[in-house]
Amino acid sequence: MTQELRRAIDLLSFNNAGLRAYLEREARTNPLIELRPLADRPAATDDSPRPAPDPAGGGKASGPGAAPVGAEALPAAPLGLVDHVMSQIRIEARDARQVSIAHAFLDALEPYGWLQRDVADIAAAADCTCEEAEAVLALLQACDPPGIFARSLRECLRLQALDREALDPLMESVLDRLDLVAEGDIAALAMACDATAGAVAARVAVLRGFDPKPGLAFEAPPHPVRAPDLIATEDGNGWALELNDATLPAITVRKDRVSDKSAREGFAAEALARARGLKRAIEYRNANTVAVGAEILKRQSEYCADRATHLEALSLQEVADATGLHESTVSRLVAGLLIQTPRGVLVLRDLFCRALGAQSGKPGVSVAQVRARIVALIGEERPDAPLTDAMIVEALDREGVRIGRRTVAKYRAMAGLHGAAERRRRARAFPKRPRA
């Protein structure tokens, strides 16, 4: 990899503020680099990023033209992996002792979502028996996101297959030969599993849709309070997307500062080559930033226009396929970017949303939409005949959404809703009075 290519890749992870600071440092050390403002347009006034959308609904975000955002109105930082898990274990744990043991497991949890310590060691740290620790681990492994607290790649993928209700004997056999899965040798894998190549290929396709490091989704950096990097506006002809010129300088290579002879030798030649390479790298970064932002905006158009309360299902790979970039390149680009939309200033990475499986021939449905639909179904139920989790599974299946009962129970609990039996008991104890 050349130095210029390495620099171009490094620049992909900069937001506009970071890129500006980087360019100012380069200009101080390279006399052939000159920076000037791209435009006199002021930065957006609504410079407070919105938190990740509430999967269960929530109020609308204020758009441009709203009252200035003070410190007291800034959004809370998004939940990290530990807080996200603890909010679930407090619902699922039977007593304070299980919560205490869960803390010991959380101390051993790696940022990418795996356990790298033996259960016996964790039990010793929590001053409990291995049986108690295993019981709490079972609760933790049922938490969202699926696959966390796994002790190996096989267990991580197995937990996700269990969550998707895709764990059958053949899938177990495929998971036993992940070496052949990695090689892509379907014929050898079919022979090892004593199954047809078609059946094995179908299981492998399911596995490839899983996330081997489910905890990384919670590693988003704290939301900074600054001007947006991209500005999206909508008119009768659709969307217009552009870089926020007020936050970026233009770079000029001042070849006129050196003679033709000195431009071919010594320090001047090196400075000129570096300045030209930097200019090309910035042009590459800016063009791909707009391309990726435009694709995300197209997929989440209704949400960004403040006409929908929930995101559509969207993955990094889908954006990569549409823009012709590698998935890792897209991930670098969206890492810290803010985009101003009619809905307000949003974090670009927050516009991705995991999809749940759909029935054959139908597109996947975002987790946010499914969680909101579960809340809506429970809100519409008769108090004397509440919907069980199994009944919700059936209702969603009729709407084309494939989801397991355990997943419904998990999303219901995350929304703070009790099970059907408890809702029936509460309805009897506190009946609603008829309106006058």
WOLIN-V562603 format. One record per backbone hydrogen bond with DSSP energy under -0.5 kcal/mol. NH is the residue of the N-H (numbers start at 1). CO is the residue of the C=O. Records with the same first field share a line. If there is no record, write none. Layout:
NH->CO  CO
This chain:
6->2
7->3
8->4
9->5
10->6
11->7
12->8  9
13->10
14->11
19->15
20->16
21->17
22->18
23->19
24->20
25->21
26->22
27->23
28->24
29->25  26
30->26
31->29
33->30
34->32  252
36->250
38->245  248
47->45
49->47  224
50->345
55->53
57->54
58->56
66->63
70->68
73->70
74->71
84->80
85->81
86->82
87->83
88->84  85
89->85
90->86
91->88
92->88
93->89
99->95
100->96
101->97
102->98
103->99
104->100
105->101
106->102
107->103
108->104  105
109->106
110->114
113->110
115->150
116->108
122->118
123->119
124->120
125->121
126->122
127->123  124
128->123
133->129
134->130
135->131
136->132
137->133
138->134
139->135
140->136
141->137
142->138  139
143->140
147->141
148->145
149->113
150->113  147
156->152
157->153
158->154
159->155
160->156
161->157
162->158
163->159
164->160
165->162
166->161
167->161
168->166
172->168
173->169
174->170
175->171
176->172
177->173  174
178->175
180->177
181->177
182->178
183->179
184->180  181
185->180
186->184
189->185
190->186
191->187
192->188
193->189
194->190  191
195->190
200->196
201->197
202->198
203->199
204->200
205->201
206->202
207->203
208->204
209->206
210->207
212->210
214->211
215->112
216->112  213
217->214
218->215
219->216
224->222
226->47  224
229->338
230->338
231->242
232->340
233->240
235->238
238->235
240->233
242->231
244->229
245->243
247->244
248->245
250->36
252->34
254->32  252
255->253
257->254
258->255
263->259
264->261
265->262
269->265
270->266
271->267
272->268
273->269
274->270
275->271
276->272
277->273
278->274
279->275
280->276
281->277
282->278
283->279
284->280
285->281
286->282
287->283
288->284
289->285
290->286
291->287
292->288
293->289
294->290
295->291
296->292
297->293
298->294
299->295
300->296
301->298
304->300
305->301
306->303
307->302
308->302
314->353
319->315
320->316
321->317
322->318
323->319
324->320
325->320
329->326
330->326
331->327
332->328
333->329
334->330
335->331  332
339->346
340->230
341->339  344
343->304
344->341
345->48
346->339  344
347->50
348->337  346
349->334
350->347
351->348
352->349
353->314
356->365
359->400
362->359
365->356
367->354
370->366
371->367
372->368
373->369
374->370
375->371
376->372
377->373
378->374
379->375
380->376
381->377  378
382->385
385->382
392->388
393->389
394->390
395->391
396->392
397->393
398->394
399->395
400->397
401->396
402->357  400
403->401
408->404
409->405
410->406
411->407
412->408
413->409
414->410
415->411
416->413
417->412
423->419
424->420
425->421
426->422
427->423
428->424
429->425
430->426
431->428
